[in-house]
């Protein structure tokens, strides 16, 4: 297989260079290619390490200039987003090899921008299309012509590289013709470079990404236009429903395969689920460390949620028989912040997972036993804040956790019945009584998380681990992106959360 190949995009308007990821032996050639082919845009669709395997070496410097062969690369800035990174460099050509002492630089200096998609965690295809489409939208802001080819690379330079080129080109065709010919384009792509779009999963993903772009459109909103956008959504359409209701109904249109909860529904785990229909999906459930003699030791009804700057764990209020599992999860995942959205008055005495008296302790479980000590407690107008010292008695491991217990949530009844059935939407929605107080809580938790290095996920729990927890998580994610990018996308944020845990945002009011 060739290391690089020139391939054409839709109607030949863009020229791409499909390349393998640089290795220690080829990194100098890579930068020489960038220089000689007049490349000013690099697209990277792999991570440096995946599944304990090196996919590509880090071929760029972080802080100070580095010389690769005869090309000096100087980093300018780097901006991190949820699913991608944008890096800017300048490059110059030296007059001699870097090993020689007289490697003076000539005056020609060029700007390079690297678009690095980091959300491709599976070697076959991304889990969802939203992050990839947002990456594509960012890429499409630049003016790419055939005079300056775009260098696209993954590891081998065929599977993910071909997928990127195909989606970009088919989005161009969709915009111009209102149709796409994926089969025809990929066939032509493979005539230019073997194995482009390497697997069936990647081929299906192309269709899925294009279909979702067509079905849902661009729901990203700049911060300064957010209020105007909400006013537009609340206006009645021809059928008397509002744009908001129409958009909410689109959340239930999905091209994804049905998600399974097989492990959560195993007989030995049933007693660990508060509600039968609100359990963790198999693909992103939190997995605890196995324990000898405990068949159900790895299970807790908790879902790991991808975040913007950090991740979350959404879980139900601990049951009397899952309090030990709850604290095991806290220790194993290095959790530093717990957000509790259920009023304390709704917890039974045997569901309380912390001591009520200052400086007192409670011990949970055995082998390992976990001791929880209440160090201090503060009350504010909208939430309580408690600091705990957690000790794994077997390993003498000490860990500090802060719990934020939110008080300003209207006590509307959940739409999940006592036997796990879905209740009528006539029940009053459960929403915060004050938006400002929720924003304040989210800010306090985020502030704590930002101060801690290598902190684990934020644990958010409510009665079912979905309705209130999902709303909190949605607000937190939206505010994170608002701070990071100055944009919000309520629709895609909620859609992504619903694909990670059942019954999140169960009604249009939420």
N, C-alpha and C positions, 0 to 999 in steps of 0.2 A: 504494500500500500504506500502511495506517495505521502510524504510528510505534509505537503501543501498542494492544494488544487484551486484554481480559479473557477467559481461557479456563478451563474447569473441568477438574479432575482426576477420578479415579475416584469415581463416585457424588456428585460435587460437593462432596466433603469438603474439598478444597483448591481455592483460587482462585489462579490464576496470572495475572500480567501479562506477556504476551509483548511484548518491546520490542526496538527496534533498538539497536545499540551507540551510546553518546553520541558526538557530534561536537563540534567547537569551537562550532558554532552552536546545539547542543541540550543541552549539558551542564548549563546552568542549569535548563532545563525538566526534565531528568532528575531532578535533586535535588528540584525542586519537586513532581514526581510522587511521589517517595519519601515526601515529607512529607505531602502532601495525601491520599494513598491509605493512609496508616498502614502503610507497608511497613517490616518490620524484618529481612527476609532478602532478599539479592540473590544470584542465581546467575549467574555469568559463564562462558560456555562458548566462549570464543574467546581467542586471544592478541592482544596489542596489535599485533604485526607477524607476518605470515605470508607467505612467498614474496615478500619485499620489498614487501609491500603493507600499508598501514595498515588494520586491521580495526576498530579502536576506539581512541579516545583514552584516555589515562590520566586518568580522571575522579575520582581520589581523591588526597589528599595522602599523602606518605610519613612526614614527621617532625613537621611543625607544622600547626596548623589553617589551612584555606583557606575562603574564602567564595565560594559559587557563587550568584549572584543574591542571594537573601535567606536562603540556607541556609549556615550554617557547619558544616563537616565537620572533626572532630578525630580523627586516628588514635590508636588505643590500643595495639594490638599486631598482630603478623603472624607466622603460623606456616607454614613451608614444608614440604611433603611431596613425595613422589616425583612425583605427577601432579597435585597441586592445592595451592592456598594458601588459608588462612583468615585473613581480616582483620577486625578489630573497630574500629568507629568509634562516636562519638557525634555527633548532629546537633542543632543549635539553629536556630530561626528568628529572623532579625534583624527589626527594626522598620522598616528602610529599605533601599534599594538599597545595595550595597557601595560604589558610587561616591560616596555621600553621606557626610559626616563624622559624622553623628549616628546611625550604624547600631548602636545599643545592642541587646543580645541580650535576649530575654525569658527567663523562667525555665524554660520547657518544654524538657527534654532527653531525647532518645530514643537507644536503643542500636540499632546496625545491625551485622549480621554479613554479610560477603561470602564466598561460596564460589566460588572461581575455579578451574575445571578447566583445567589447562595441558597436558594430555596429548593434546589433539586437534590433532595436527600436520598431518593431511591434511584438506583442505577438505571431503572427502566424508564419511568416517566414521573413528573411531579405529582404529588398527591392530589392537588387541586389546581385549577387554572388561574385563580384570581391573582396570586402573586406574580405569576409569569406574565399575565396580560398587563399588569401594572408596570412590570419591567419593560415590556414591549412598548407601552405608551411612552415611557421615559426615553427609550431609545429612538422612537419615531420623532421626537422633537428636534433631532439634529438633521441637517441637510446632507443626505448621502447621495453622491453621484458616482457614476462609473469612473470619473477621473481620479477619485480617491477611494480605493476599495476598502471594505470593512473586513477586518481580520476576525474570524470567529473560530474559537477553539474550545474543545472539551478535553478529554484525555486522548482518545484515539482519533478525534477529529471527524467522526462520521455520524454517530447516533444522535447525540444531543445537538451537535452542530447542525446536522441536517434538519432536525426538528425546529430549531430556531429559524433557520433560513426559510423553511416551508411556512411556518406561521406568519412570519413577517411578510412574505410575498403574497400569501393568500389573503391577508388583511388588506393589502394594497389592491388586490383583485376585487375583493368584496366591496371596497369603497368606490371603485371605479365602475364595476359592471353589475354589482348586486348579486353576484354568484361566485362560486369557487370551483376549481377543478383540482382537488387534492391529488387524486390518482395520477392525472396527467403531469402535474408539476413534479411530484416525487419521482415518477418514472424518468422524467427528463433530468432531474437532479442526480439520479443514480447513473445515468449515462455519462454525466460529467465527473462523478466520483463514486466509486464502489461503496456499497453498504450505507449510503446516506439514509437516515431514518432507519435505524438498525433493527428495531423490534416492533412487534405488533402493538405493544403498549404505547410506544412513541407515536405510531401511526394513528391509533385511536385518539391519543391525546391531541393531536393536531385538529381532528374533527371536533373534539370536545371543546377545545379552547375557542375555535372559530364559532361554534354554535352558541357558546355562552356569551361571546362578544356580541353576537347578533341578537340573542334573546334579551339580554340585560342592558346592553349598551354601556356607556361610560357614566357611572354614578358618583365619580369623584367630584368633590366640590371644594373650591378654594375657601379658606376661612372667611375672607371678607364678603363672600357671597352666600354664606350658609343661611343667614336669616332670610334673605330673599328667596332662597331655594325652598325653605320650609313653608313660607307663605304660598309659593306656587303649588307645592304638593298638597296643601290643605284645600285648594280650590276644587269645586265639584267639576267632574267631567260630564260628558254627554249622558252617561247612564246613571247620573246622580252620585256615583261613588267618587271619592277623592283620589287624587294622584297618590296620596299616601297609602290608601287602601289597596290601590292597584299594585303599587310597588311591594306592599307586604304580601299580597297573594302570589307574587312572583317568587317569593322565597320557597314556595312549595314545589316549584318546577326544578327538577334536577336531572342531570344526565349521569349522575354517579350510580354505581352499583349499590344495591341495598346493603346498609351497614349491619354487621352482626354483633350480637351481645352474648355469644354462646358461653363464654367462660363465666360471665356474671350469672347466668341462669342455670349453671350446674347445681345439682341438688345440695351439695355440701356448702354452696355459697348463698342459698336462698335466704337463710336467716340473717345474712349480713346486709340485705337490701331493705331499706325502709319502704320503698314502693317498687312494685314489680316492673313497672314500665319506665322507670327512670334509673337506668343502670349504665355502667360504662361500656362504650363500644370496645370491641376486642382490639382494634388497631391502635388505640391511644390510651388504654387503661393504665393506671399506675400499677406497677408490678413490685410487690414487696419481696424482700429476700426470703428464700425458702427456709423452713425450719424443720428439723428432723421430728417426725411423729405428728406433724400438723399438715393434713392434706390441703387445707384451705389457707395456708399461711401466706401465699403470694397475693391473695385477693383482698382488695378494698374497693368499695364503690366510689371510685375517684377517677377523674379524667384529666390527663395532662393536656393543657391548652397552649398553643403557640402564641407568643406575645410579640410586641414590637421591640422593646429593650430587654424584657425578661419574660419568663413564662409563668403560667398560672396552673394551679390544681383546683378544679371545682369538685366538691364532694358534699355529701349529705351531712346533716348534723350527726355526730357519732351516736350510735346505739350503745346500750349498756354492754353489749358483747363485742363492740368494735372500738372501744376507747383505746385499748392497747394497740390495735392496728393503726389507729389514727396517729398515736405518738411514735410508733415505729416509722411511719411514713415521714413524719416531721424530721426525725433524725437521719433516716437513710437518704433523704433528698436535700438535706441541709437547709430546711425552711427557716427563715428568720422572721416572717410576718404572717399572722393569721388574721383573716377578716371574718367576723361572725355577724351574720345578717338576720339571725333569729333572736327575738327577745328572750332574755334569760327566763322569763316567766313561763315560756312555752317548753322549756326543757324539763323532763322528769328528773327527779333527784339522782336516779341511777344513770342518767345520761350526761351529767355534769362531768366534764373531763379535766377540771382543774380544782384545786382546793379553794375554799371560800375564805379562809382565815389567812391573814398576812403572815408570811414566814412559815406557814404550815405546809405539809407535803402529803401527796397521795402516791401510792405505788400501784402500777398497772402491770399485769402479766407476769410471766416467769420465763426464764431462759430465752431471751434476757428480760429481766425486770426493768421497768422504766419508772423513775421517780420524778414527779413534777412538783416543784416548789414555787409558790407565789412570792416573788420578791418585792413587788410594789404595785400600786394601783392608783390611777388618776381618773378623775371624772371631768368631763367637759359637757357643754350643752347638748351635744349631739352623739357622743360616743364615750365609751369607757376604754381605758388603755391599761393593760396589765402586762407585766414583765414576768416571765417564768424562767427558772433554771431547770433544765432537763438533764437527767443523769441516766446513762445506760450503766446499770450496776455491774454488768458482766465485764465491760471494757473500761469502766470508770471514765466514760466519755461525758464531757460537760458541754452543754449547748444552751444558748440564751435565745428565747423567742418572745416577741411582743404580739399580744392579741389586741385587735381593735374591735370592740363590740358596738355596732351601730344601733342607735335607738330610734331614728326617725324614719321608720318604715310603716306605712299603713298596714293594718292587720287584715287585709283582704284574704279570703280563704284560697288556698291552693286549688288548682283544678285537677288535682290527682286525688282520687278517693282512697279510703283506708285499705281497699283491696287492690290498689294499683290501677284502677280504671280511670279513664279520662272523664272529668266532670264537664258539665255544661259551661259554656262561656258566659252564662248569665251571672255567674258568681263574680263579685267585685274584684277587679284586678288588684294585685299586690304591687304597689309602687311607692317610692319614697314620698314622704309628706313635704320634703323640701329638697329641691334640686341643688340649692347652694350648699346644704349640709353634706349631700352626697359628694359633690365636687371637693369639698373641704376634706372629707375622709380619704378620697382617692389621692388627693395631693399629699396628705400626711403619710400614707402608706408608700407612695412613690418616692417621697423624700427620704424615708428610712431605707428603702431598697437601694436608692442611688448612693447612699453613704457607705453601704456595705460592699466590699469586694467579694466576688465569688459567692454571693448569696443565692440560695436555691429559689425555686418557684414561690410565688405568693399563694398561700392556701386560702381559698374563699369557700365558706360553707353556709348553707341555709337548710331548710327542712328537707328539700328534695335534691339539693345540690345543683339545681338547674334554673328555676324561675328567678329568684332574687340574685343568686350567684351569677347567672348568665347576664342579667342586666348590669350588675356591678362591673363585670368583666368587659362588657361592651363599652360602657362609659369610660373605663380606664384605658382600654385600647384606643378609643377615639381621641381621648385627651393626649395620650402618648404620641400618636401620629400628628395631632394638631401642633404639638410642641416641636416635633421633629421635622415636619414637612410643611406645616401651614395648610394642611388639607384634611378633610374628613370624608369617609365613605360609609355611611350608616348601613346601607343595604348589604354591601359585600362583607362588612364586619360581622353583621348578624348572621349572614349566610354561612360564613366560615365557622362561627361558633356553633351553629345548629348542626354542622357536619361533624362536630367533635363531641357533642353530648346531647341526648334527647331532651325535648321540651324546653329548650332555651328560647326566650322571648315568645311565649305561647299566644300572644294576642297583639293586635295593632296598637292598643293603648300603651303597652310597655315600650 
